[in-house]
Amino acid sequence: MSSAVEAAAMSCSSKDIPAAGKEEAAKSAAAPVEHGDGEVVNGKCGDAPPHCRKDADEDEEEDDDEEKVPKVMNLGPRVSIKDQLEKDKDDESLRRWKEQLLGSVDLNSVGETLEPDVKIMSLSILSPGRPDIFLPLPVEPNAKGVWFTLKEGSPYRLKFTFSVTNNIVSGLRYTNTVWKTGIKVDRNKEMLGTFSPQLEPYTYLTPEDTTPSGMFARGSYSARTKFLDDDRKCYLVINYTFDIRREWPSTS
């Protein structure tokens, strides 16, 4: 369930995600957002998070791809939001600026916490002229059957709703790998951005894409989607199947 639905293509180009320097990291630590090419709908720029599993060769291949991302500089230890504000407590203007960027964060509950917590709350597929396809979460571990069906040659966008708590999450992204008849046909990465904790959930819309079309594009696919951050902490991993058919399924 990603732009990796462009599964007829036998290769895809992955975007490198360079790490920032220490100076840039210090600036972004208090900033609420530094998002990618998609659109954040609700302004400020999200069940217990499982870690990525390495139980198959495909997982190892994906981890190898992640390791190829260049690291420009060691960013050092993570700093809590409280410590970030304490550094500038004597600079009234800078302190107020950071507090304004953090918005409605309850510093009493997150100030001492180092690790961010991201919960993917909902996933949906939007296509013009069609009812939105809502994908239920959490996904049953051993669920079988087709999760959703798309019409060939149709434009669509993905919509993620997620919450961020405890601390700032840096470089949140999702990866999606697609197989057809056991052959990997697509690999996609989408950078969502860097997000500060807030009470309201974030809503992210991906750029519009189009499902492949033609006899060879139609059929059943298997896929794996992961949500990770710059530290390669995995907040959600989903294994599922989907179909691309000549027509949309009936909504009646």
TIGULO-289999 format. One record per atom (N, C-alpha, C): x, y, z; residue in one letter. Coordinates in steps of 0.2 Angstrom, whole numbers, padded with zeros to 4 digits, always signed. Example, Ala and Ser with C-alpha at 12.3 -4.5 7.8 and 13.67 -1.06 7.14 Angstrom:
2
+0066-0028+0039A +0062-0022+0039A +0066-0016+0039A +0064-0011+0035S +0068-0005+0036S +0064+0000+0039S 
END
This chain:
252
+0004-0006+0000M +0000+0000+0000M +0005+0006+0000M +0007+0008-0006S +0012+0013-0007S +0012+0015-0014S +0016+0020-0015S +0017+0021-0023S +0021+0015-0026S +0023+0010-0022A +0026+0004-0024A +0021+0000-0028A +0014+0002-0028V +0009-0001-0032V +0011+0000-0039V +0016+0004-0041E +0018+0004-0048E +0022-0002-0049E +0019-0008-0048A +0023-0014-0048A +0025-0017-0055A +0022-0014-0060A +0024-0017-0067A +0031-0015-0068A +0034-0009-0065A +0041-0007-0067A +0045-0012-0063A +0050-0014-0066M +0055-0019-0064M +0061-0016-0060M +0061-0009-0059S +0066-0006-0055S +0063+0001-0053S +0065+0003-0047C +0063+0010-0045C +0069+0013-0042C +0069+0020-0042S +0075+0024-0040S +0073+0026-0032S +0078+0024-0028S +0077+0026-0021S +0081+0033-0020S +0078+0037-0015K +0081+0043-0014K +0085+0042-0008K +0092+0045-0009D +0096+0045-0003D +0094+0050+0002D +0095+0048+0008I +0092+0052+0014I +0099+0054+0018I +0102+0060+0016P +0108+0061+0019P +0107+0064+0026P +0111+0062+0031A +0111+0065+0038A +0113+0072+0038A +0110+0076+0043A +0112+0083+0043A +0118+0083+0048A +0121+0089+0048G +0127+0090+0052G +0125+0092+0059G +0129+0092+0064K +0127+0094+0071K +0124+0101+0071K +0126+0106+0068E +0123+0112+0068E +0116+0112+0066E +0115+0108+0060E +0108+0108+0058E +0103+0104+0062E +0106+0098+0065A +0103+0094+0070A +0100+0098+0076A +0104+0103+0078A +0103+0107+0084A +0097+0111+0082A +0097+0114+0076K +0091+0118+0074K +0085+0114+0073K +0085+0108+0070S +0079+0104+0069S +0076+0101+0075S +0081+0101+0081A +0078+0097+0087A +0072+0101+0090A +0072+0107+0089A +0066+0111+0091A +0061+0112+0086A +0062+0111+0080A +0057+0113+0075A +0052+0107+0074A +0046+0109+0073P +0041+0104+0073P +0040+0100+0066P +0043+0103+0061V +0043+0099+0055V +0048+0101+0050V +0050+0096+0046E +0054+0097+0040E +0053+0091+0035E +0047+0092+0032H +0044+0087+0028H +0047+0086+0021H +0045+0080+0018G +0047+0079+0011G +0043+0082+0006G +0042+0078+0001D +0038+0080-0005D +0030+0080-0004D +0028+0076+0001G +0021+0075+0002G +0018+0082+0005G +0012+0081+0007E +0008+0087+0009E +0006+0085+0016E +0007+0090+0021V +0005+0089+0028V -0002+0093+0028V -0007+0089+0030V -0014+0092+0029V -0015+0097+0035V -0014+0095+0041N -0016+0098+0047N -0012+0104+0050N -0007+0106+0046G -0004+0112+0048G +0003+0111+0050G +0005+0109+0056K +0011+0109+0059K +0016+0104+0057K +0017+0103+0054C +0023+0100+0052C +0029+0105+0050C +0009+0051+0069G +0011+0053+0068G +0011+0050+0073G -0001-0009+0090D -0003-0006+0096D +0004-0005+0099D +0006-0005+0102A +0013-0004+0105A +0017-0005+0099A +0022-0001+0097P +0026-0001+0091P +0030-0007+0091P +0030-0012+0086P +0034-0017+0086P +0040-0015+0082P +0046-0019+0083H +0052-0017+0080H +0052-0022+0073H +0056-0020+0069C +0057-0023+0062C +0059-0030+0063C +0056-0035+0060R +0058-0042+0060R +0063-0043+0055R +0068-0048+0056K +0073-0050+0051K +0072-0058+0050K +0066-0060+0048D +0064-0067+0047D +0064-0070+0040D +0067-0066+0036A +0067-0068+0029A +0072-0065+0025A +0074-0068+0019D +0079-0065+0015D +0077-0058+0013D +0071-0057+0011E +0069-0050+0009E +0070-0045+0014E +0069-0046+0021D +0070-0042+0026D +0078-0040+0026D +0082-0045+0025E +0089-0043+0025E +0091-0039+0019E +0088-0040+0013E +0089-0036+0008E +0087-0029+0009E +0082-0028+0012E +0079-0021+0014E +0084-0018+0019E +0086-0022+0024D +0091-0019+0029D +0098-0017+0025D +0100-0021+0020D +0106-0019+0017D +0105-0012+0013D +0099-0011+0010D +0097-0005+0007D +0098+0001+0012D +0095+0000+0018E +0095+0005+0023E +0103+0007+0024E +0107+0002+0025E +0114+0003+0027E +0118+0007+0021E +0115+0007+0015K +0118+0011+0010K +0117+0018+0010K +0113+0020+0015V +0111+0028+0016V +0117+0031+0019V +0121+0036+0016P +0127+0039+0018P +0126+0042+0025P +0130+0042+0029K +0130+0046+0036K +0136+0051+0036K +0134+0057+0035V +0139+0062+0034V +0142+0063+0041V +0139+0063+0047M +0142+0065+0053M +0138+0061+0059M +0142+0059+0064N +0138+0057+0070N +0135+0062+0073N +0128+0062+0074L +0124+0067+0077L +0125+0067+0085L +0128+0062+0088G +0129+0062+0095G +0123+0060+0099G +0123+0060+0105P +0117+0057+0109P +0111+0061+0108P +0105+0058+0109R +0099+0061+0109R +0098+0065+0115R +0095+0071+0114V +0094+0076+0119V +0086+0077+0120V +0084+0077+0127S +0077+0078+0128S +0075+0085+0127S +0068+0086+0126I +0065+0092+0124I +0067+0097+0130I +0066+0094+0136K +0067+0098+0142K +0075+0101+0142K +0079+0097+0140D +0086+0099+0140D +0087+0104+0135D +0084+0103+0129Q +0084+0108+0124Q +0082+0115+0126Q +0077+0115+0130L +0074+0122+0132L +0079+0124+0138L +0082+0120+0142E +0086+0122+0147E +0092+0126+0145E +0095+0123+0139K +0101+0126+0136K +0100+0134+0135K +0094+0136+0133D +0092+0143+0131D +0088+0146+0136D +0088+0144+0142K +0083+0147+0147K +0085+0154+0149K +0091+0156+0148D +0093+0163+0149D +0092+0168+0143D +0091+0165+0137D +0089+0169+0131D +0082+0169+0130D +0078+0174+0132E +0071+0174+0133E +0068+0173+0126E +0071+0177+0121S +0068+0177+0114S +0069+0170+0111S +0075+0167+0112L +0076+0160+0109L +0071+0155+0112L +0071+0155+0119R +0067+0151+0123R +0059+0151+0120R +0057+0157+0120R +0050+0158+0117R +0049+0155+0110R +0054+0156+0106W +0054+0154+0099W +0053+0146+0099W +0057+0143+0103K +0057+0136+0103K +0050+0133+0106K +0048+0137+0111E +0041+0135+0114E +0036+0136+0109E +0036+0141+0105Q +0031+0142+0100Q +0031+0136+0095Q +0037+0134+0093L +0038+0129+0088L +0035+0122+0091L +0036+0121+0097L +0034+0115+0100L +0026+0115+0101L +0023+0121+0101G +0016+0121+0101G +0013+0119+0107G +0008+0114+0107S +0004+0112+0113S +0007+0106+0117S +0014+0105+0116V +0017+0100+0119V +0017+0100+0127V +0015+0095+0130D +0015+0095+0138D +0022+0093+0140D +0026+0099+0142L +0033+0097+0144L +0033+0093+0150L +0028+0093+0154N +0028+0090+0161N +0028+0082+0159N +0025+0080+0154S +0025+0073+0152S +0030+0071+0147S +0033+0075+0143V +0038+0073+0138V +0045+0076+0140V +0046+0080+0144G +0052+0084+0145G +0058+0079+0146G +0057+0074+0150E +0063+0070+0152E +0064+0064+0147E +0059+0063+0142T +0059+0057+0138T +0064+0058+0132T +0069+0053+0131L +0073+0053+0125L +0070+0050+0119L +0067+0045+0120E +0065+0041+0114E +0058+0044+0111E +0057+0045+0105P +0050+0047+0102P +0046+0041+0102P +0040+0042+0102D +0035+0037+0101D +0030+0039+0095D +0030+0035+0090V +0026+0036+0084V +0021+0030+0083V +0015+0032+0083K +0009+0027+0082K +0006+0028+0075K +0006+0024+0071I +0002+0024+0065I -0005+0023+0066I -0009+0028+0065M -0016+0027+0068M -0021+0025+0062M -0020+0027+0056S -0024+0025+0050S -0020+0026+0044S -0022+0021+0039L -0020+0021+0032L -0026+0021+0028L -0025+0025+0022S -0031+0025+0017S -0028+0027+0010S -0032+0025+0005I -0030+0026-0002I -0036+0030-0005I -0033+0036-0008L -0038+0041-0011L -0037+0041-0018L -0043+0040-0022S -0043+0040-0029S -0049+0045-0031S -0048+0049-0036P -0053+0054-0038P -0059+0050-0040P -0065+0053-0038G -0071+0050-0040G -0073+0043-0037G -0069+0041-0032R -0070+0035-0028R -0071+0036-0021R -0074+0032-0017P -0074+0032-0010P -0067+0030-0007P -0065+0034-0002D -0058+0032+0001D -0058+0025+0003D -0053+0022+0002I -0052+0015+0004I -0048+0015+0011I -0051+0013+0017F -0048+0013+0023F -0046+0006+0025F -0039+0006+0027L -0036+0000+0028L -0036-0001+0036L -0039-0006+0038P -0039-0007+0046P -0033-0008+0049P -0032-0005+0055L -0026-0006+0059L -0028-0008+0066L -0024-0012+0070P -0019-0015+0068P -0020-0021+0063P -0015-0023+0059V -0016-0029+0055V -0015-0036+0058V -0020-0040+0057E -0019-0047+0061E -0012-0050+0058E -0008-0053+0063P -0002-0055+0061P -0002-0061+0056P -0007-0065+0056N -0007-0071+0051N -0013-0070+0046N -0015-0063+0045A -0021-0062+0041A -0020-0064+0034A -0025-0067+0031K -0025-0070+0024K -0030-0066+0020K -0029-0067+0013G -0034-0063+0009G -0031-0057+0006G -0035-0054+0002V -0033-0048-0002V -0035-0042+0003V -0030-0037+0004W -0031-0032+0009W -0035-0026+0005W -0034-0025-0001F -0037-0020-0005F -0036-0022-0013F -0041-0019-0017T -0040-0020-0024T -0040-0013-0028T -0036-0012-0032L -0036-0006-0036L -0037-0007-0044L -0040-0002-0047K -0041-0003-0054K -0035+0000-0058K -0033-0004-0063E -0027-0002-0067E -0028+0005-0070E -0022+0008-0070G -0022+0015-0074G -0025+0020-0070G -0026+0019-0063S -0030+0024-0059S -0025+0029-0055S -0027+0035-0055P -0023+0039-0050P -0025+0038-0043P -0020+0039-0039Y -0021+0038-0032Y -0016+0042-0027Y -0018+0043-0021R -0013+0045-0016R -0014+0041-0010R -0009+0041-0006L -0010+0038+0001L -0010+0043+0006L -0014+0041+0011K -0015+0046+0017K -0013+0042+0024K -0008+0045+0027F -0006+0042+0034F -0008+0047+0039F -0011+0044+0044T -0013+0048+0050T -0009+0045+0056T -0005+0049+0060F +0000+0046+0065F +0001+0051+0070F +0002+0049+0076S +0004+0053+0082S +0011+0052+0084S +0013+0058+0087V +0020+0058+0089V +0020+0061+0096V +0023+0057+0101T +0024+0059+0108T +0031+0058+0110T +0032+0060+0116N +0038+0059+0120N +0044+0064+0118N +0046+0064+0112N +0051+0068+0109N +0050+0069+0102N +0055+0073+0099I +0055+0074+0091I +0057+0068+0088I +0054+0066+0083V +0056+0060+0078V +0059+0063+0072V +0065+0061+0071S +0069+0064+0065S +0069+0059+0059S +0067+0062+0053G +0068+0058+0047G +0063+0052+0047G +0056+0053+0049L +0052+0048+0048L +0050+0046+0041L +0050+0040+0039R +0049+0038+0032R +0046+0031+0032R +0043+0030+0026Y +0041+0023+0025Y +0044+0020+0019Y +0045+0013+0019T +0047+0010+0014T +0042+0004+0012T +0042+0003+0005N +0037-0002+0003N +0040-0006-0002N +0040-0013-0002T +0043-0018-0006T +0037-0022-0009T +0037-0023-0015V +0032-0027-0019V +0034-0033-0023V +0031-0039-0022W +0033-0045-0026W +0027-0047-0030W +0028-0050-0036K +0023-0053-0039K +0026-0060-0042K +0022-0065-0040T +0024-0072-0041T +0031-0073-0038T +0032-0071-0033G +0039-0072-0029G +0045-0068-0032G +0043-0063-0037I +0049-0059-0039I +0048-0052-0037I +0053-0049-0034K +0053-0042-0032K +0052-0037-0038K +0046-0034-0038V +0045-0029-0044V +0046-0022-0043V +0046-0020-0036D +0046-0013-0035D +0049-0012-0028D +0052-0007-0027R +0055-0005-0020R +0054+0003-0020R +0051+0006-0015N +0049+0013-0014N +0051+0015-0007N +0053+0021-0007K +0054+0025-0001K +0051+0032-0001K +0048+0034+0004E +0045+0040+0005E +0047+0044+0011E +0050+0049+0011M +0052+0053+0017M +0046+0057+0019M +0044+0056+0025L +0038+0060+0028L +0041+0066+0031L +0046+0066+0035G +0049+0072+0038G +0051+0071+0045G +0052+0077+0049T +0054+0077+0056T +0048+0081+0059T +0046+0077+0065F +0040+0080+0068F +0041+0080+0076F +0038+0086+0078S +0038+0087+0086S +0032+0083+0089S +0032+0082+0095P +0026+0079+0098P +0021+0084+0099P +0015+0082+0098Q +0009+0087+0099Q +0003+0083+0101Q -0002+0086+0103L -0008+0083+0105L -0012+0080+0099L -0013+0084+0094E -0017+0082+0088E -0012+0077+0084E -0016+0072+0080P -0012+0068+0076P -0010+0072+0069P -0005+0070+0066Y -0003+0072+0060Y -0006+0068+0054Y -0007+0072+0049T -0010+0069+0043T -0006+0070+0037T -0003+0065+0033Y +0002+0066+0028Y -0001+0063+0022Y -0001+0067+0016L -0003+0065+0009L +0003+0064+0005L +0003+0058+0002T +0009+0057-0003T +0007+0061-0010T +0012+0062-0014P +0011+0064-0021P +0007+0059-0025P +0003+0062-0029E -0001+0057-0033E +0003+0053-0038E +0000+0046-0038D +0004+0041-0042D -0002+0038-0046D +0000+0033-0051T -0005+0030-0055T -0003+0022-0055T -0008+0018-0054T -0007+0011-0054T -0005+0009-0062T -0001+0004-0062P +0001+0001-0069P -0005-0002-0072P -0005-0002-0079S -0010-0005-0083S -0008-0010-0088S -0012-0014-0090G -0010-0019-0095G -0011-0026-0093G -0010-0031-0097M -0011-0038-0095M -0006-0040-0090M +0000-0038-0091F +0005-0041-0086F +0005-0037-0080F +0002-0031-0079A +0001-0028-0073A -0005-0030-0069A -0010-0033-0072R -0015-0036-0068R -0013-0042-0064R -0016-0043-0058G -0015-0049-0054G -0014-0048-0047G -0012-0052-0044S -0011-0052-0036S -0003-0050-0035S -0003-0047-0029Y +0004-0045-0027Y +0005-0046-0019Y +0011-0047-0017S +0012-0047-0010S +0017-0041-0008S +0016-0038-0002A +0020-0032-0001A +0022-0032+0006A +0027-0028+0008R +0029-0026+0015R +0030-0019+0016R +0027-0016+0020T +0027-0009+0022T +0030-0008+0029T +0035-0003+0029K +0038-0002+0036K +0038+0006+0037K +0038+0008+0043F +0038+0015+0045F +0044+0015+0050F +0050+0019+0048L +0056+0020+0052L +0058+0027+0052L +0063+0028+0057D +0066+0035+0057D +0073+0035+0056D +0076+0040+0057D +0084+0041+0055D +0088+0036+0059D +0086+0034+0065D +0089+0029+0069D +0088+0022+0067D +0084+0021+0062R +0081+0015+0059R +0077+0011+0064R +0074+0015+0069K +0069+0012+0073K +0063+0011+0069K +0060+0005+0070C +0054+0003+0066C +0048+0003+0070C +0043+0008+0068Y +0037+0009+0072Y +0031+0004+0070Y +0031+0002+0064L +0026-0003+0061L +0029-0006+0055L +0027-0013+0055V +0029-0017+0049V +0022-0021+0047V +0020-0020+0041I +0014-0024+0038I +0016-0028+0032I +0014-0034+0033N +0014-0039+0027N +0007-0040+0024N +0006-0039+0018Y -0001-0040+0015Y -0001-0041+0008Y -0007-0043+0005T -0008-0044-0002T -0013-0039-0005T -0012-0038-0011F -0017-0033-0014F -0018-0035-0022F -0023-0033-0025D -0024-0035-0032D -0025-0029-0036D -0023-0029-0042I -0024-0024-0048I -0028-0027-0053I -0034-0025-0054R -0039-0028-0058R -0041-0023-0064R -0045-0026-0069R -0047-0022-0074R -0052-0016-0072R -0056-0018-0067E -0061-0013-0064E -0061-0013-0057E -0063-0007-0054W -0064-0007-0047W -0069-0012-0044W -0068-0014-0038P -0073-0019-0035P -0079-0015-0033P -0084-0019-0033S -0091-0016-0032S -0091-0013-0025S -0094-0008-0024T -0095-0005-0017T -0102-0006-0014T -0106-0010-0018S -0113-0011-0015S -0113-0017-0010S 
END
